[in-house]
Amino acid sequence: MMISKSEAKKVAYSYLNSRSDSKRDFTLVIVDEYTIEKEYGYIFFTILVSTLRQETLNMHLQVMLLF
């Protein structure tokens, strides 16, 4: 049974936060409108956002398959 999208996002953000370095001046944010739902899980797309300048630095693909 697949988990809900909101539960999958919590897992995804938990993973992203565990991989982040507090010394960096950017963060990854999930872009909901690009999320793809498949029978095996979700594919999330993220944007790399500067925490200093409040601007988008780069479009970045982060694939997370969650069951």
Residue pairs with C-beta under 8 A, 6 or more apart in sequence:
2 39
2 40
2 41
2 66
2 67
3 11
3 66
3 67
5 35
5 37
5 42
7 66
8 41
8 42
8 44
8 64
8 66
9 30
9 44
11 64
11 66
12 30
12 42
12 44
12 62
12 64
12 66
13 30
15 64
16 28
16 46
16 62
20 27
20 28
24 51
25 50
25 51
25 52
26 48
26 49
26 50
26 51
26 57
27 48
27 49
27 51
28 46
28 47
28 48
28 49
28 60
28 62
29 46
29 47
29 49
30 44
30 45
30 46
30 62
31 44
31 45
31 46
31 47
34 44
34 45
35 42
35 43
35 44
35 45
36 42
36 43
38 65
40 65
40 67
41 64
41 65
41 66
41 67
42 64
42 65
42 66
43 63
43 64
43 65
44 62
44 63
44 64
45 59
45 60
45 61
45 62
46 60
46 61
46 62
47 56
47 58
47 59
47 60
48 56
48 57
48 58
48 59
48 60
49 55
49 56
49 57
50 56
50 57
